Amino acid sequence: MTDQRAQIACKMLYETGREEIPVAVGRPTPHVVGKDREVGIYQNQFHWAEGFDKVKPVSTPAVEFIYQSLNDHPGEIVLITTGPVPNMAD
């Protein structure tokens, strides 16, 4: 699912003409979202970006990418996360 969320972000950025904004894939998350809610109720969101490959995530893992970007560009980064955010805890 984590890679599918990244694919949605890539397609959204492409559709809005902002494909220069990098997307990094986070570490895999469990298949349960919230209290006792299975991911199945969110499954339809992935259909929109299925097969999209015009823009791809960066190859650097999310935690490393975030850390490096924040250090290289202090005060300049706007970080947008989707889904569970264990990468922020990391």
N, C-alpha and C positions, 0 to 999 in steps of 0.2 A: 503494500500500500504506500509506503514512503516514496518509492520511485514513481508511483502513479500520481501522487500529489505534486511531485516535481514536474511531471509531464503536463499537468493542468496549468501550473504556474508558467511553464515555458510557452504553452499555447496562448495563454492569456496575454503574456507580454508580446508575443508575435502579433496577435490580433489587434493590439493597441499600438503597434509600431514602436515598442520599447524593448526589442529583443537584445539590445546591448546591455540590459540589466542582467547580471549573472544569477543563476539559480544553482544552488548546491543541494544535493540529496543528503538528508539526515540519516541517522542510524535507524534501523528497522524498529517499529513499535508494535506492541501487542495488538491482537485483533479485537480487542474490547475497548470501546471508547466511552468514557464516563461511567456512571454507576449502572451496572447491569444492562447496558445497551450494547447490543452486538453491532458490529460494523455494517452488517447487511442493510441497515436502514440508510446508510450513506453511499451504498454501492453505485447508485445511478450517477453520482457526480463524476465518476471516472469515465463514463461512456463518451462524454464530450471530447476528451483529448485522446481517446483510443486511437492508436496508429499514427499520431502526430509525431513527426521527426524533423521538422524544418529547423527547430532550435532545440539544442540539447543542454542538459545541465553541465556545469563544469566538472572536471574529473576529480577535483579535490574534495574529500569528505567535508561535510558541512561544518563540523566543529573546527577543523583546521582552517577552512576557508574564512569562517567568521573571525577567528582569533587573528589570523594574518591580516585581514582587511581592517579590523579595528586598530591594530598596531600600525599599519602602513598609512592609514588615513584617519587619525584621531579627530573626533568631532565632526566628521563628514559623512558618516555611514547612517543610512536609514535601513533598519533591519525589519523585514516583514516575514513572519513565520506562519505556517499553516499546520493544522492537525495538532496532535500531541507535540509538545516541545521539549523532549528530553535533551536535545542538543544544547539548549540554553542552560540546563542544569550542569551539563558536562563542562 
